[in-house]
Amino acid sequence: MINYTTVKAVIFDLDGVLVDTAIYHFQAWSRLAAQLGYSFSLDDNEQLKGVSRIESLELILKWAGLEKSEQEKAQLLQQKNQWYLELIEQLSPAQLLPGSLALLQRLREKDILIALGSASKNALSILQKTEIVGYFDALIDGNAVQASKPDPEVFLKGSEALTIQPRYCLVLEDAQAGIDAAKAAQMRVIGVGKPENLTGADALVEDLSELVDRF
């Protein structure tokens, strides 16, 4: 049970919580996997949620039974990101998920601090294209951390940047790795999405519109 009156900061994951960019990651990884001779599935993509770019590539290479040099991996990652960036050029506020803007506005009204805690290295560009970057008091993304979820580093850095103790932070996550990271950071966490894909959260919602009236 979450006591929302004690929440002083909310830390948002990005992909699948605020904005639906998962399809663009899927398309880019699918294209890369096909180039490697591997058929990349939606179930495979589910396992990459909340996982860093390099670890995602390592998983795909493992599934495909391939080994690559560090130089080859760097080239593959560059190619995947180039395709992804081309796909997200079409992003606009229309791609915000239900309740995203309304919840950000409500948190602002209540003077609750807002941070981003995402593995994405393109987070700033996505927030700018969807016109919500101005709501954030801190941005902790894949460029700011060494360890990826389920390591709690990204959320602990968010807490530190906001100068709010972890126990007063609430994390919103759509990935199991993110939920595990939030719990490791000693934070409360709400899973956003289908219950069968998320375990261990303090609460579950289908989308952010369910949370607006709780603050």
N, C-alpha and C positions, 0 to 999 in steps of 0.2 A: 504493500500500500504506500502510495506517495502522498506526502503532505506538501501540496504545491505552495502553501504560504511560506515555507522555509526555503524555497528555491531562490537563489540570488543570481544564478547564471545558467544559461542554457547553451550547451555545446552541440552544434549540428554536424552530422555527417553531411556530405553533399550529394553524391550520386545515389539516386533512389530514395532520398529523403526530401530534399528541397527541389531538385531538378532531375528529370528523367534522362540522364545521359547514358544509362546502362546499355541501351540499344546501340549507341554509337561505339561503345567499347566492344560490344559483341560483334558488330560488323567489322571493326578493325582487326580484332583478334581472329575472327573467322577467316578474313582475307590472308592474314599472316600464316595461320595454320594450314590453309589450303596450299600456300606457297611451299610449306614444309611437307606436304603430302599427308596431312592429318585432317580428319573431319571433326571440326570443333562444334560441340553441341551446346544447347541451352543449359543442360545440367553441368557441363564443364564451366560455363560462364558463371553459374551460381557459386561455384567454388572459388572464383576469383574475386568475389565481392569483398571489399575492404582490404584486399591484398595489394602490396606494392607492385609496381610495373615489372621490376626485375624478378620478383618471386613468381609473378604470374607467368612470365616467359619460362622460368625454370620448370614450372608445373607442366606447361604445354610441351616442352621438350621431353620431359619425363614420360608423359602420356604417349608421345609420338615415338618414344624409344630412340631419341636422337641426342647426340652430344655436339656441342659447339664451343669454339674457342671464345675467350672473353671479347676479342675483337669482333667476332661474328655476332655474339650476343648484343653488343653495343649497336651494331648496324641494324639488327632485327628490331631492337627497341626504338631506334630512330625512325625506322620505316613505319612501325606500328603507330607511333605518336604522330607522324606526318599525316597518315590516313585519318587518324582520330581528329586532329586539328582541322582537317578539311571538312569532316562531317559536322563538327560543332560550329562551323561558320554560320550555319542556319539557325543557331540558337537565338531565342528572344524571350521576353517575359511570358509568351504564350506557352513555353515549355515548363513553366513552374508547376510543380505538382499541387494537387488540391490542398488548400489550407496553408501553403507555404507563406504567401504574402500576408495573409490575415494573422497568422501566428507571429510573424516578425513584427507586425504593427502593434499587436497586443502586448508583446514583451516590451517594446519601446514605451508604450503608454504606462506600463507598470514599473518602469525603471529597472527592469531585469537585464543584466548584461548578456551579450550575445557573442559567441565565438564560433569559428569553424574548426572542425577537427577532422580533416580528410586526408586520405592517402594520395589524392590527385595532385599532380604537379601543374595542372592547368586550372586550378581552382579560381585564381583571380580573374582569369579571362572569362570563365563561365559565369561568375558572379557579376562581372561587368556587363556581359551580353544579356543577362536576365534582369539587369538593373536593380539588384538587391544588395550590391556591395556596401552601400552606405549604412546598412543596418548593423554591420558587424563591428564590434569593438576590438576584436583580435582575429587574425587569420593564421591558423596553424595548418600547413599543408605538407605535401610530400617533399617540398624543398626545405622544410624546417626541421625534419626529424631524421634520425638515423635508423630507427627500428619501426617496422610496420605492425599494424594490428595483427594478432591480439596483444602485442606489447602495449602497455598503457602510456607510452611516451607522448603520443600526440595529444591525449586528453590532459595529462599532467602539465604539459607545456601550455595548454589552453587555460587551465586553472591558474597557473603562474602568471601568464600574461594579463589575466583579468584581476589578479590579486584576490581571488576568491578561493577559499579552502575547498578541497574536493568534495567534502560532505554536503556542501551547499550547491553543488553543480548537478545539473540534470543533462544527461546525454540522450540524443535522439539518433537511433541507428537502424539500418535495414539489413545489416550483415551480422552473422554469428560471430565473426572475428571482432567486430566492433563492440558487440555486447560483452564479449569476454574481456576486451580491453578496458571498457568502462568499469566493469566489476573489479578488475585488477587495480584500477585507479581509485577504488573505494568510492565510486560515484553511483548515484541512482541512474537507471537507464530505462528508456522506453523503446521497445522494438516496434519498428514501423514496417508493416507488411503482413505476410501470411504466417500464422502461428506455427505451422509445421516446419518452417525454415528458421525459427527463432526460439531459442530456449534460454532460460536463466534471466530474462528481463524482469524488471519490477512491474511492468505493465506492457500491454500490447495494444496498438491501434492500427487500423487499416491505412489511414493517412493523417496528416497533420490537422485537418479540419476538426477532428475529434478533440483536439487539445485546446483550441482557442478559448473556449468558455471555462477551462479549468484554472486559468490564471486571472 
